[in-house]
Amino acid sequence: MDDQIYEIVAKTLNGESTGEEKARLQSWLNADPLNKKEYEEIKMLWQDAEEVLTKPEFDATVAWEKVNRQIGYSAIEESHKRKGKTINLSVTIKLLAAAAVLVLGIFLLRPFMEDGLKEVVAVHGNESITLPDNSHVLLRKGSTLKYPAEFKGGKRQIALKGEAFFDVTRNEQQPFIIDAEAVEVKVLGTSFNVNCGQKKAIVTVASGKVQVSKGRDKVILEKGQEGIYTAGKLVKGNAVSNGYMYWQTGTVKYDLVPFASVISDLSKILAINIKIDESVAVDLQEKPIAIEFKKSTIKQILDDVCLITGCKWSYINNEYIISKP
């Protein structure tokens, strides 16, 4: 990233960029998917830095001394100002705060993110990771996992952004806890899939038991069950297929599952909009079907579904519509 773009990013995150600067930033983002990824990482660091710097327990002098030793900005100490318990930063200093957070391993941001923090970003494809306790993680492309070099204390705590499949080594004395953005996931030892974002999360269990919580709300999931958090609600249900494995295997199988449920599940796992038109009779929508897809394209999947149900599909306004022939 060149200095001018870096400055425009800082001004944009601080709400001070002009229309021309916003257009240049958008052009840079559109030029390369990696640029967008870099921007999102800087945005996250920017927000985290602001959170840290406004904490009552944050000692700015000590923190900046650490930054100076790491990145050599001797002038920073004179540039920052304290007002009560709040630190007011200029665009440049706030950007350095974000850089400092990166250099220092996101110190003070979360209790478990201390010395030895490791971060894996699955940029080019799915990433296989072995954690310090020999638990295994398959991290989906585009996702991020953060974990310490060693699990200390009474818990094993990590952070996930995106999606991953976990096979956790059992340890009843040290629960395994995942900060999964919108929810928290807690297990002793089991295998399960987590797909999370800031406002939505889906946890599906392959074996053992998993606890999913959001604030005071919590659900206990067993094999074949899933916990879904969306629209501010946490609910528990049965997974209609092995679709949560689709991003790993490219295979999904339905054994006498209602037609409408198959479409709903496909829409979820393929991350596309598929809708059954009201012209399709209710009894057909409720009819159980058995079908399996192996590394099929969306077209092949819809062709096969329509073949066994006697329907047709079309693509209108970024949505796949299944209707009566």
N, C-alpha and C positions, 0 to 999 in steps of 0.2 A: 504494500500500500504506500503510495507516495505521500509526502507531507501535506500537500494541498487537500487530497481526499481525506486524510486523517483529520485535518482541521475542520473540513465540512461535516464529517461524521460527528465530531465533538459538538459543533454548533447545532447540528440537527437534534442530537440527543438532549441538548440543553434548551431546545425550542427557539433558537436564534438564527437559523439559516434562512437565506432569502429564497425566492422562487427559483432563481437561476441556479443557486447552489443545490437546491432540492432536485432540480432536473439533472444536474451533473452527477449527483449521487445515484439517482435512479438509473442513469445510463451506465454507470460503473457497476451497479448491482446486476443489471441485465446482461452485462458483457461476459460474466463467468459465474457459474453456480458457486464456486469457491469464494468469490467475493461476497456473495450473500451469506455464506456460512461464516466468514470472517466478521462481517457486520453484526450478525446475531450474537457471536461470542463477545464482541466488544460491548454490545448493548447490555448483555447479561452482566459483564464485569462492571460496567458503568452503574447499573442499578445496584449491584452488590456493594460497590464502593460507597455509594450514597447511604446505603443501609448501615454499613459499618461506621462511617464517619459521623453519623447522628446518634449512635448509641451512647447513653450516659457514661458507660464504663470505658469509652474509647479515649485513650491518651494520645492526642495528636503529636505531641513532641516526641514521645517514644517511637510512635509509628513512623514518623518522618525520618527519624534517625536511622531506623531500619532500612527505609527506602533509600536514603542517601548512600548507605553502605553497599546496597545492591545495585543501584543504577546511576550513582554518581551525580545526582542533582543537588549541588551544594546550595543553590539559591532557593530551594523550595522552602526552607525553614523561614526565610524572610517573607515569602509570598503568602503563606496561609495565615488566617486570622481566626481567633476564637471569640465567640460571643455566647457566654453562658455555657451550655452543654452542646451547642450546635456549631458545626464548622461550616462557614460560608466559603465556597470555593469559586474561583474564576473558571472559565471554560478550560484553560490550559492546565491549571492545577488539578481540576477534577479529572481530566483525561489522564494526568500522571497518576492520580489516585487509582484509576482503573488499571493502569499499567503496573502500579505497585502491587495491587491485589494479585495480578497474574504472576509477577516476579516472586512474591513472598508465599505463593502457594495458597492464596485466598485465606490468609491468616485472620482469625477472629470471626469469619463469616458463619461457620457452623462449628459446634463443639468438637465434632469428630475430625474436622479437616485441619489437622495440625501438621507437624513435620512429617515428611515422607509421603504426602498426598500424591497419588497418581491419577492421571486422567487419560482415558482412551476415547478418541473420537473415531467412529467407524466411517471414514470418508469415502473409501473406494469400494467397500463391500462389507459383508458381515464379518465381525471380528470375534475370534474365540479367545477367552480370557480365563486364566486360572488365578483365583484369589489366594491370599496368604493362608487361608484355612483349607485349601484344596477344593473349595467350591468352584464350580464351572459356570461360566456365563457365555452365552452366544449373543453378542450385541448386534442389533440390526443396523444396516447401513443408514447413516445419517443420525445415529443416536450417540449419546455421550454417557460414559460411566466414570464416576469418581470414587476412589477407595484409598484407604491408608496402606502403607507398606506393611504394616503389622496391625492386627486387631488386638487392642489393649482394653482392659477394663471388663465390665460386665456385659458388653454387647459388641456385635459386629455390625457396624453401620456404614452404609454406602449411599451414593446418590445416583439416580438415573434420570435422564431426559430422553424420551423417545420410547424404544421398545427393546426388550431383551428376554431371553429364556434362561431361567436359573435352575441349576441342579445343586442344591445347597447341602454341604456336609453337616450331619446332625451334631449338635452340641447343646444340650439342655442347659448348661451353665452359662452359655453365651449366645443369647438369641440373635438371629440375623435380621437386621432392620434396614429397609430400603426407603429412603426419601424419594418417593415417586411423584414429585411435583404436586399434583392435586390431592394425593392420598399418601398414607404410610402403610407399608406392608411389613408384617412381622411373622417370622417362621422359626422353627427349631432345626428342621432339616427336611427338605422336600423338593419337588420339582414343579415349576410353574412358569407362566408367561405373564409379563407385565407390559402393557401398552399405555403410556401416560403422557399427559400434557398438563398445562396449568389449570384447565377447567374440566378436564375429562380424563378418566382412567378406566381400564379394563384389566382385571386380574383373573387368569384362568388357571386352574390347578390340574396338573397331570398326575401327581401322586402326593400323598400325605395331607396335611392341613395347613392352611394359610389364614392369617388374620389381616383384614383390610380395615383401616380406620380413617375417618375424617372428623377431626374434632372429637366430640363425644360419641358419634355414631361409629359402630363397628359391626362387621359380619365375619363369621368363621366359615371358610370354604373347604370342601373336601374334593376328592378326585371327581372330575367331570363337572364341577360347578364353577361359576364365574361371579365376580363382584364387579358391578358397574357403577361408577360415579359420574353423574352428568346432571346438569340443571340444578346443582346444589343438593342432589339426593344420592344416597348410597343404597343400592339394592343388590339382592342376591338371587341367583337363578341357575338353571342348568344350561350348560353349553350344548347347543344343538348339533355340534359337529366337532371334528378335530381341526377346525379352521384356524385356530390360533397358531397352529404349526405351519400354516400355508407359506408364510414368508421364509421359512427354513427349508421345507421339503417341496413346495410347489404342488402339494397334493391335498385334496379335501374330499371327504366322503360323507354321504348322508344315507342313513339307513331308515327308510320309511319316516321321513320328516315332512310335515305339511309343506306344500308348495310355497305358500306365503312366507313361512319361516326360512326356507331355503334361500329365497330371494333376499330376505332381510339380512341373513347371515353373509351371503355373498357380497352384498352391498358394503357390509362392515369390513370384511377381511380384504376385499379388493380396493377399498377406499374410493368407491365410485357411487354415483347415484343411480340405483335401479328401482323402478317403481312398477307395480302391477296396476294397470288401468282398471277403472271401475267396470269396464265392459266385460271383464273376466268374472264368471259366476263365482259366488261365494263358496259353493260346494267344491269347485275345482281348486280354489285357493287353499281350502282346508284338506285337500286330498294328499295323503302321504305318498312321497316318491322316494325311490332309492336311486342314487346316482353318484358317480365318482369322477373327479377331474384330476388329471396328472399333467402338470406343467402345460396347461392349456391357455390359449389366448382368451381375452374377453369375448371375442366373436365366437370362438369354439364353444365356450361355456354357455353362452346364450343360445346358440344354435341347438346344443344338446338338450338344454332345459325345455326349449320350445318344441323340440321334436317329441319328447315324451309327454308333453302336456297338451299338444295340439294348438299352441299359441304362436304368435309372431312377435318380433321385437323391432324397435326402431330407435334411432338416436335423435333426440330433439332438444335443443337448448341445453346442451351439456348434461343430458339425462337420458338414461336408457329406459324405454317404456315397453313393457310386455302387455300385449293386448289380445283381444279375441281376433282370430283370423278373418 
